[in-house]
Each structure stands twice: as C-alpha cells, then as structure tokens.
Amino acid sequence: MRQKPEAVSTAALIVINIAVFFFLSLFGDTEDAAFMFQHGAMYEPTVTQGHEFYRIFTSMFLHFGISHLVNNMVLLGALGWNLELEIGKIRLLIIYLIGGIGGNLLSLYRGIATETYAVSAGASGAIFGLMGALFYVVAANRGRLGRLSGRGMLVMVMLSLYFGLTSRGVDNWAHIGGLISGFVMAVILYRGKNADGPYIRPEV
C-alpha cells in the first residue's frame, strides 16, 4: 500500500514558483525590473495610486533571476516540509499566503512612508512567514520538535534577519512583515497535531 506524500502543499508551492519562473523566462529577462513589473511585480505607487492591488499577491510568485529562485526554494523546502508535517497542508498554505501578503503590506507601507519606491518581487515574505510559524510551533512543543530546537530556531531567525539587513537589494520589511504574520497565524491556527485539543503553552 502506497503512503500518501507527506508535504504535498510544500511541493506544490515549489513547483508553482519554478513553473512561473521558467514560463516568464521564455518571454523575457527575469532580472529586468521593467519586464517583471509588466508581469505582476509590486511597485508602491502603482498599487496605491493605480489601485493594482493584485500585485501584493502576484509578486509573491515572481523571482529576479535563477539565484533568487533557488535560494528561496531551498528555504521553502526545508521550512515548509518541517512545518507541514506538524500543522497539515491547509494550515501551511494559509500561513504561506498570509505571510507573503503581510510582508508585502509592511513593505508597501514602508515604501510609501519613506517615498523609497522600488520594483519588488519574491517569495521571501511568505517564506519568513513559515519561519515565524515554525518558531512558534517548536516553542509550543516545549522547545523541541524532532531535530529542531527553540534556541536553534531563534538563531536561524536572527541570522536570517541579519543577513538581510547587511545585504544590498533585499526587502527587509517584507521579511519582518512575513515573520510577524506567520508567527501570529501559528498562534491562531496551531493546536498541536490534534486540532481539537487544547493549546500548548509555548516554551523556548
């Protein structure tokens, strides 16, 4: 008897991101900001003044070049696999989407507030959403979930934010917004593997 795939949603998200990238690569340069803007990347004035709010969503599935895609998909696979096994495929999708949207909204707000506009895209906000959720889930399991520990997750979060802050061309506000959104969604959705059971008190 065949076993059902364990991380269906994570695999599906990776496939979708890769498919979108290679489809766009057939028609233009994914490292060109103008080309990416034409195909759904986010640009603050276009969202707020042009009311093209769909860009908050579509930009989550676009990537600037193969390195950007590969880096994000490796993280998505690692974080998503661990998280999905614990919370299930539907909750993982919810956290991924809310994390991405939350990250883009904070990035949008920051860009408008400081008048620093840029064409932006990528799954990193959604991936940081998974990171924030996984941090909560590990903490909620008394600081240990398989090979993952609360302290290890905290180090991962801090290092990820640090590398973003010290690198050029990185949308750190999307990372922060995604991280917070994912953590909050995990607090709301996670009840341990028994979804009808009581909440587990977090302990890092």
N, C-alpha and C positions, 0 to 999 in steps of 0.2 A: 504494500500500500504506500503510495507516494505521500510524503509530507508536504503540507502547504508551505509556500515561500514565507519566510519569517519577516521580511521587511519589504513588503510589496510597495508601500507608498514611497519609501525612500528610493527604491529602484526606479519607480515611475517618475519621480521628480528629476532624478539624474538623467533618465532617458529624454524627458521633455526638454530640459535645458540643453542637452547635447544636440538634440534634433533641431531646436530653434537656431542654435549657433551655426550648424552646418548648412541649414537651409538659407540663412542670411548670407553665409559665405559664398554661396553660389551667385549672388547678385551684387555683391559689393565688398568693401573693406570694413570689417567689424571694428577696426581700430580708428576709423574715421568718425569723428563726432557728428558731422552733418548727416552721414549715412545712418548712424544709429538713432539720431533724433527723428529722422524720417520714418523709422520703423518702431517707434514707441519708447525711446529713452526719455528720461524725465528732464525737463528744463523748467525752472521755477516760474518765470513769467508766463510761459505757455500754459501751465497748469492753472495758475491763479487768475490771470487776465484772459487767457483764451479758453478757460473752463474745460481744458482737456484732461479731466480728472482720471481718465483711464490709464494715463501714463504712470500713475502711482502703482498700478498693478502690472502693466506690461513690462515696465523697466526691470522688474524682478527676474525676468527670464532672458535678459539680454546680457552679453558679456563682451568686453573690449579685448578681443584677441584670445588666442588659444591658451596662453599662460593664465590669464584671468579666469577662464573657464575651468581649466584643470585644477588650479588651486582651490577654487570654490567647490568643485565636485568631490575632491578628496575629503575636504572637511564635511561636506554634506553627507557623504557615505559613512564616515566614521561616527559623526554625531547622530545622524538620523537612524542608523542601524541600532545603536545602543538605546536611543530614546524610544523608537518604535516598538522594540521588544518589550518594553516596560509599560507603555501607555496605549499602544494599539495604533492602527493605521489611520483611523478617522481623527483622533486627537492630534496625531503628528501633523496631518495636513492642516488642521485648524491653526496649530501653533506656528507652522511654517508660514502660512499666508498672513496671519495677524502680525507675526514678527516682521515680515517683509513690508507690510503696509505701515506698521507702526514706525519702523526705521525710516521709510521714505517720508512719512509725515513730519518726523522730527527734523530730517534733513531739509525738507521743504520749508519748514518754519525758520530754521536757522539761516537758510539762504535768503529768504525774504527779509528777515530781521536785519541781516548784515549787508544786504544787497551784494552778496557774492554769488553770482549765478554761474552754474556750470551744467553741462550735459552729463547726466549720471545714469548708470545702469549697473546691474549685477545682483546676484542672489545673496550677497553678504549680509544684508539686513535680516533676511529670512533665516540664514544660517546662524547668525548670532542669536536669533530668536530660539533656535533649537539648543544653542549653548546655554542660554539663560534658563530654559526649561529643564535641561538635563542637570544643571547645577542644583535646581530646586529638588528634582526627583532624587538625586543622590543624597542631598541633605535630609530629605524626608524619610529616607531609609537608614537613618542613624549614621549618615556619613559614609555609607558603603553600599555599592551596587555592583556586584561582580568584581571586576578588576578596578573599578572606578572608586575613588575616594573623594570626600568633600574637599579636603585640602588640595588634592590633585586638580579637581575641577576649578577651585579658586585660583590656583596658579595658572591654569590654562586661560581662564577669563582675563586675568591681569596681563599675562604675556600677549594675548591677542589684542587687547586694547593698546598696550604699549607699542607693539609693532605697527599698529595702525596709526597711532599718534606720531610716530617717528618716521613714517614713510610719506613720500610725496604722492599726490594724486589719489589719496584714499578718502572715502566719505566716512569719516569717523562718527559723525552724528547719526548716520544710518545704522552703524554698528551699535552705538549706545541705545538708540531707539529700539532696535530689534532685540537687543539683550534684555532691556526692561520689559518690553511687550511679551517676550517669550516667558520670562520669569513669572509675570503676573498671570498669564494664561495657564501656566502649570499650576500655580496656586489655586486657580479656579477649577481646573479640569482634573487634576490628579488626585486619586483616592487610593493609591496602591493598585495592585493588579486586580483586586476585587473592587470594581467601580461602585458597588453598592455599599461598601464598607465605610467605616469612619475615616476621617483624615488622619494621617500620621504626623505627629509633631516633628518638625524639622530639627536636625542636629548636625551641624557641620563638624 
